[in-house]
Amino acid sequence: MCGRISQVMGEAGLDDALGGAVFTAAVEERYNLGPAQDMLCVVGHRQERRVGRMRWGIKPEWSSRLIINAQWEKASQRSGYWASWRRAIVPASGFYEWRRDGSRRRAHHIHGEGSPLLMAALWRWDSVGEAREAVTVVLTMGAEPWMAALHHRQPVMLHTSGVEGWLEGGEPVRIRGETLKMDAVSAHVNKIANEGPDCWRPASGDLC
């Protein structure tokens, strides 16, 4: 957690949520975005908020798996592996989590009323052969009561008033997560290759 998000938002809405931004990549609709894929990210650069694309996740030499999240409780210590990473924001229209129903699971889409969710993140450059690419991980925290029934952790979600402070190294100013909506959605989203509005279709008994 968080391992799947949606990025369905207009440039104007994202610009407003960030308090102004410079876009270096097109804002494309992604209903079902997962690890190792490119995602929109926001970084601070010379008093600007720049929106571009980064690959979600990194596979360090010491790990056998792709790391897509970092625990805020550890990353905030600014020591060890995370010491050299820089601040970023992953804007999302929502994120997915699955609730177990017996031996199967049902997908849920957690989202706001229209404004993008601003997930605290970290980023760095990663070597790929002779080239370099920017990679990002989403920061997570222990689940608040509204989220605990789905998962024991949740993304660190920033209030719009905390964007500048976060990118400049301050503590996260978080939104009230209990104001978000949690919709049970179609099993169409379970397959990462599936895209489009059907990922948000209301659930109708289909479990994975």
N, C-alpha and C positions, 0 to 999 in steps of 0.2 A: 504494500500500500504506500503510495498511490501508484498503480501500475497501468492505468488506462485513463485517458482524458478525452475531452472533446474541445476543439477550438473552432467554434462557429460564431464569429463575431465580425462586425464591420470595422473598418479602419477608423471611422469617426467615433464609434463607441469606445474603442480601445484608446484612442488619443485622448478622449475626455477622461477616462478612468485614470490614465497616467498623468494627467495634468499637462499634456503636450508631449509629442514624441516625434522622432525622425525615423521613418520607415526605410530600411535597407532591403526588405524582402516583401513580396506581395502577401497580403492577408488572404489565405485560401481557406475554404470551409473543410474542416476535418471532423467528422462525427466519431471517429474511432481510431485514435492515435495511440500507439503503443511503444514499448521500448525498442531502441535501436533505430527509430525513425526520426526524421527531422521535425522539429517543433519550433513554433514562434517563441522567442525569449527576449527579455528586455534587460539591457545593461546600461550603466551610467558611463558617459564618455564626455568629458569636458563640459560639464554643466548641462548636457543633453541626456535624454532618455532614448536610446536607440533600440529599435525593434528589428531583429533579424532572425536567422534560423540556426539552430544547433542540434546536434545529434543527442538523443536522450539516452544517457547511460555511458558507462565506461567499464572496461574490463582490465583492471590492473594485473600486473604479472603475478601478484600474490593471491589472486582470486580465480576460482574456477567458474565463476558466474558473472553475468553483467550486473553492475551496480547501478540502480536507477534512482534510489532514494538515499538520503542521509538523515540520521537522527539529529534533530536540532540540539538535543541535550548534549551530544558529543561534539558536533560540529561547532557549537557556540564557544567551546573552550579554545578554539583557534590554535590547536596543537596537533601533533601527529599528522596523519595522512591529509586531513582537511585544512591544514594551516595555510597552504598556498592557494587554495581556491578563492575565487572572488564572488561577490554578491551578484545575484540575478533575480529576475522575476519571470515565472512562467504564467502567462495569461491564459485562462481557460473559460469556456462557457460552462464547463462542469467536469466532474470526474466520476468514474464508475467504481462500484464495489458490489460484491456478491454476498448474498445472505444464504446460508445453508438451510435447505428445507428437506429434512430427512437425509437421504444419500445424495441428493442433488442440490444445485444452487440456482438462485434467481438473481439476475442482474438488476442493479439500481443505479439511476443517474442522479447525482447530487448536484444541484445548480441553484443559481439565484433567480431574481425576477427579470433579468435582462442584462444587467451590468456584468462585465467579465469578472470572474474570480481571479485574484492576483496571488499566485502561489509563490512563497519564498523559495528561492533556489540558489544553487552555487554553480559556477562554471569555471572551466579552464581550457587550455589548449591541449590536444592529445595528438601524438604522432601516429600517422597511418602511412607506413612505408617511408617515403621521402617527403611526404606532405604533412600538413597539420590541419586539424579541424577542431572547431569549438564543440565542447560537449557540456552537458548540464545534468544535474541531479536535482530532484525535488526534495525539499526538506519536510520531514514529518515530525509529529509530536504525539504524545499520548492522547487517545480519543476522549473527547468531551462526552457528557452523558447522551446528547442527541445522536452521537455517532456510534457509541459503544456497542449497540446491538448488531451493527454490521461488521465492525472491525475494531481492534484494540488500538489502532493508530489512524491518524488523519493528516492531510497536508497542513502546513502552517500557512494560513490564508491572511493576507494583509489587507488592512483598511486603506482606502485611497489616500487618506491623510498621512499614511506612513510610508508612501512610496519613496520619497526623497531620502528620508531618514534611513530606511532599510538599505538602499543602494550606497549610502555613504558610510555604512558600518554600524548603524544604531540598532537598538533592540526592535524586534518586530511589533508593530501596532496591529493587533489582530481584529478581524470582524467578529460579530456575534454569530457563530455557526448555527445556532438554533433557528435563525431566520431563514436558512436555506430550505429548499424543497428537496424531497427524496422520492423520486418516482420509480416504481417498478417498471422495467422496460423489457422489450422483446428479447428473446434469445438470439436474435439476429446479431446483436453486438458481441456475442461470445466469441465469434470467429474474427480474428484480427484483420483478416483480408476483407471483411465486409465494411462497406462505407455507406453514407447517405442517410437521409431522414428516417429510414426504417430502423436505425439503431435506437431511435427515441420512441418508437411505436409502443404504446402501452402494452404491458404484459397481458397475455391471454392464456395463462396456464402452461406456457412453454418453459420448461426448466432445462438447464444444461446437465 
